[in-house]
Amino acid sequence: MALHDLVGSSRSSQNVFRILVTVLLILTFVQLAASASTATDSLKAYKKFIKDKCNSTTYPKVCYKSLYPYASQIKRNSVTLTKLSIHVALKAAKSANSTLTKLSNSKGKLTHGETSVIADCRENIDETLDMLEQSAEGLAHLNGASTADEKFQWDSIKTWMSAAITDEGTCTDEFDEIQVRPSLQENIKTTVFNVSWLTTNALALVNRLY
């Protein structure tokens, strides 16, 4: 075979190889773009599912804000949504307990009345924590089945969560009886109301589910 024929054949092979590589790269890019688009569409659908469910709660905006970060975990599962709503409320209760503990340690800056209010509030939040922890543990093995055992467990969870909401309300009732400086009162109310709103929403989701 002549030299120029060999060179021509080599160039032709290189061109074919380049074309194949280009085609493969294009196909890979298209596939990745399609996957990304599908994932984005799925995430939007999951967030819409959460928003629709949250619209049935007492504080829908608070509900959605607290749960949409878990959209990829919740997907379109009502049981998972409900379980996470309780865990979110439990997390908020732990944070509130920590905040109240820090406030109670500022003894030199607190009046006797303020110390008393914070102590009572901590006790109520501790009880809230117990109720929410029992609810979270009770939910661990539930899947929404209509069995007698599950019905009993769901009813127990409703009772515990209702008790938690009562405790949270009791925490701020003393503001009507004992004078607390506005800045401290606002701090306590913001902390406790956040727990109360999340717990109330979680109970609404439990009621809707079962």
Protein Blocks (a to p, Z undefined) as FASTA:
>chain_A
ZZklmmmmmmmmmmmmmmmmmmmmmmmmmmmmmmmmmmmmmmmmmmmmmmmmmmmpmblm
lmmmmmmmmmmmnmmafklmmmmmmmmmmmmmmmmmmmmmmmmmmmmlpcfklmmmmmmm
mmmmmmmmmmmmmmmmmmmmgghiacfklmmmmmmmmmmmmmmmmmmmmmmmmmmmpccd
fklmmmmmmmmmmmmmmmmmmmmmmmmmZZ
